[in-house]
């Protein structure tokens, strides 16, 4: 049986779950107030940190789900930050949708899965 490792747990969830060579990172929201660009940059920085803690990086992303509070208002600006961050030679699959956020100040939430770095 393949080992499952759970990191950064709280009473509701594990922030990171590693199963075999696959890393799953729970939805990440911004720790700062700000516009969609600032929040997206903050979320992607956190994702970089979580990927590193789990033994990976953004070049090994498999799939990404992006949830926006207002897709009509924020899709273009979020994408402008995204295309600066994501490696052009390692684009993951991606879906983007609009959702009601848990807090009114949250504009974006991103969920990722990635492969572990080769050892």
Order of alpha helices (4+ residues) and beta strands (2+ residues): beta-beta-beta-alpha-beta-alpha-beta-beta
